Amino acid sequence: MSDLSILNVLFETIEKRKKADPEKSYTARLFAKGRGKIAQKLGEEATETVIEAMIGDKKRLAEESADLLYHLLVVWSDVGIMPADVTAVIDDRMHYTDDERKKRKGGD
């Protein structure tokens, strides 16, 4: 699988492992530790991704990006957001200018 549909597959895997034995599953261990730990891990991975971006090592940046995406999907799962919820926002943003979005939301 080489396109972004792999994110949906990863999300489904995360959902399945959520209730697994924390002794056997890193994903289950994250959920067992709670949202604070999950969010902390997301922050750590984001920082590591930024560092690799600044260094410019493409291989390491790809690896850290994969870690970042995984932890982001774990956060989504914990909060109850589906990938389709996020892609709907992206789709909306692609079809409207900033001014059009503000008008639709009643903002300034």
C-alpha atoms as a printed R data frame, in Angstrom:
    type eleno elety resid chain resno       x      y      z
1   ATOM     1    CA   MET     A     1   0.000  0.000  0.000
2   ATOM     2    CA   SER     A     2   1.619  3.267 -1.023
3   ATOM     3    CA   ASP     A     3  -1.089  5.912 -0.913
4   ATOM     4    CA   LEU     A     4  -2.708  7.632  2.042
5   ATOM     5    CA   SER     A     5  -5.364  4.925  2.373
6   ATOM     6    CA   ILE     A     6  -2.777  3.267  4.573
7   ATOM     7    CA   LEU     A     7  -3.746  5.809  7.243
8   ATOM     8    CA   ASN     A     8  -7.245  4.327  7.317
9   ATOM     9    CA   VAL     A     9  -5.758  0.848  7.657
10  ATOM    10    CA   LEU     A    10  -3.478  2.068 10.447
11  ATOM    11    CA   PHE     A    11  -6.444  3.691 12.212
12  ATOM    12    CA   GLU     A    12  -8.399  0.432 12.011
13  ATOM    13    CA   THR     A    13  -5.404 -1.424 13.446
14  ATOM    14    CA   ILE     A    14  -5.168  1.081 16.304
15  ATOM    15    CA   GLU     A    15  -8.882  0.622 17.017
16  ATOM    16    CA   LYS     A    16  -8.442 -3.164 17.155
17  ATOM    17    CA   ARG     A    17  -5.394 -2.983 19.424
18  ATOM    18    CA   LYS     A    18  -6.931 -0.417 21.759
19  ATOM    19    CA   LYS     A    19  -8.362 -3.119 24.022
20  ATOM    20    CA   ALA     A    20  -5.505 -5.612 23.622
21  ATOM    21    CA   ASP     A    21  -3.282 -6.763 26.452
22  ATOM    22    CA   PRO     A    22  -1.013 -3.828 27.406
23  ATOM    23    CA   GLU     A    23   1.750 -6.358 28.132
24  ATOM    24    CA   LYS     A    24   1.723 -7.401 24.480
25  ATOM    25    CA   SER     A    25   0.713 -4.234 22.613
26  ATOM    26    CA   TYR     A    26   2.402 -0.826 22.610
27  ATOM    27    CA   THR     A    27  -0.862  0.669 21.373
28  ATOM    28    CA   ALA     A    28  -2.836 -0.845 24.250
29  ATOM    29    CA   ARG     A    29  -0.158  0.395 26.687
30  ATOM    30    CA   LEU     A    30  -0.600  3.944 25.405
31  ATOM    31    CA   PHE     A    31  -4.364  3.802 25.870
32  ATOM    32    CA   ALA     A    32  -3.940  2.293 29.347
33  ATOM    33    CA   LYS     A    33  -1.763  5.260 30.359
34  ATOM    34    CA   GLY     A    34  -4.438  7.747 29.345
35  ATOM    35    CA   ARG     A    35  -4.850 10.776 27.152
36  ATOM    36    CA   GLY     A    36  -2.143 12.801 28.891
37  ATOM    37    CA   LYS     A    37   0.530 10.240 28.041
38  ATOM    38    CA   ILE     A    38  -0.836  9.841 24.514
39  ATOM    39    CA   ALA     A    39  -0.696 13.607 23.980
40  ATOM    40    CA   GLN     A    40   2.803 13.747 25.480
41  ATOM    41    CA   LYS     A    41   4.008 11.098 23.020
42  ATOM    42    CA   LEU     A    42   2.441 13.051 20.138
43  ATOM    43    CA   GLY     A    43   4.333 16.148 21.268
44  ATOM    44    CA   GLU     A    44   7.601 14.226 21.518
45  ATOM    45    CA   GLU     A    45   7.172 12.826 18.026
46  ATOM    46    CA   ALA     A    46   6.296 16.262 16.662
47  ATOM    47    CA   THR     A    47   9.479 17.682 18.172
48  ATOM    48    CA   GLU     A    48  11.575 14.828 16.759
49  ATOM    49    CA   THR     A    49   9.999 15.403 13.339
50  ATOM    50    CA   VAL     A    50  10.856 19.096 13.445
51  ATOM    51    CA   ILE     A    51  14.443 18.298 14.422
52  ATOM    52    CA   GLU     A    52  14.834 15.887 11.515
53  ATOM    53    CA   ALA     A    53  13.299 18.448  9.153
54  ATOM    54    CA   MET     A    54  15.918 20.974 10.243
55  ATOM    55    CA   ILE     A    55  18.746 18.434  9.879
56  ATOM    56    CA   GLY     A    56  17.483 17.484  6.431
57  ATOM    57    CA   ASP     A    57  17.978 13.719  6.671
58  ATOM    58    CA   LYS     A    58  15.157 12.477  4.428
59  ATOM    59    CA   LYS     A    59  15.224  8.893  5.689
60  ATOM    60    CA   ARG     A    60  15.054  9.914  9.359
61  ATOM    61    CA   LEU     A    61  12.415 12.537  8.569
62  ATOM    62    CA   ALA     A    62  10.262  9.876  6.907
63  ATOM    63    CA   GLU     A    63  10.698  7.607  9.940
64  ATOM    64    CA   GLU     A    64   9.821 10.345 12.418
65  ATOM    65    CA   SER     A    65   6.883 11.403 10.245
66  ATOM    66    CA   ALA     A    66   5.554  7.836 10.392
67  ATOM    67    CA   ASP     A    67   5.847  7.911 14.198
68  ATOM    68    CA   LEU     A    68   4.104 11.285 14.301
69  ATOM    69    CA   LEU     A    69   1.220 10.089 12.132
70  ATOM    70    CA   TYR     A    70   0.804  6.944 14.237
71  ATOM    71    CA   HIS     A    71   0.623  8.924 17.475
72  ATOM    72    CA   LEU     A    72  -1.741 11.465 15.897
73  ATOM    73    CA   LEU     A    73  -4.084  8.626 14.930
74  ATOM    74    CA   VAL     A    74  -3.883  7.267 18.478
75  ATOM    75    CA   VAL     A    75  -4.972 10.704 19.752
76  ATOM    76    CA   TRP     A    76  -7.848 10.761 17.255
77  ATOM    77    CA   SER     A    77  -8.944  7.314 18.380
78  ATOM    78    CA   ASP     A    78  -8.793  8.281 22.051
79  ATOM    79    CA   VAL     A    79 -10.848 11.424 21.470
80  ATOM    80    CA   GLY     A    80 -13.304  9.714 19.117
81  ATOM    81    CA   ILE     A    81 -12.373 11.447 15.882
82  ATOM    82    CA   MET     A    82 -12.443  9.374 12.718
83  ATOM    83    CA   PRO     A    83 -10.082 10.012  9.791
84  ATOM    84    CA   ALA     A    84 -13.162 10.981  7.747
85  ATOM    85    CA   ASP     A    85 -13.825 13.826 10.209
86  ATOM    86    CA   VAL     A    86 -10.409 15.276  9.453
87  ATOM    87    CA   THR     A    87 -10.564 14.708  5.702
88  ATOM    88    CA   ALA     A    88 -13.939 16.513  5.657
89  ATOM    89    CA   VAL     A    89 -12.263 19.570  7.192
90  ATOM    90    CA   ILE     A    90  -9.425 19.365  4.665
91  ATOM    91    CA   ASP     A    91 -11.915 19.020  1.823
92  ATOM    92    CA   ASP     A    92 -13.831 22.056  3.073
93  ATOM    93    CA   ARG     A    93 -10.660 24.100  3.303
94  ATOM    94    CA   MET     A    94  -9.670 23.169 -0.233
95  ATOM    95    CA   HIS     A    95 -12.975 24.331 -1.696
96  ATOM    96    CA   TYR     A    96 -13.343 27.683  0.021
97  ATOM    97    CA   THR     A    97 -11.101 30.691  0.402
98  ATOM    98    CA   ASP     A    98 -10.315 31.952  3.895
99  ATOM    99    CA   ASP     A    99 -12.838 34.766  3.449
100 ATOM   100    CA   GLU     A   100 -15.557 32.364  2.280
101 ATOM   101    CA   ARG     A   101 -14.953 30.086  5.283
102 ATOM   102    CA   LYS     A   102 -15.142 33.007  7.688
103 ATOM   103    CA   LYS     A   103 -18.453 34.128  6.163
104 ATOM   104    CA   ARG     A   104 -19.872 30.597  6.425
105 ATOM   105    CA   LYS     A   105 -18.872 30.424 10.081
106 ATOM   106    CA   GLY     A   106 -20.082 33.937 10.824
107 ATOM   107    CA   GLY     A   107 -16.586 35.061 11.781
108 ATOM   108    CA   ASP     A   108 -14.739 38.246 10.981
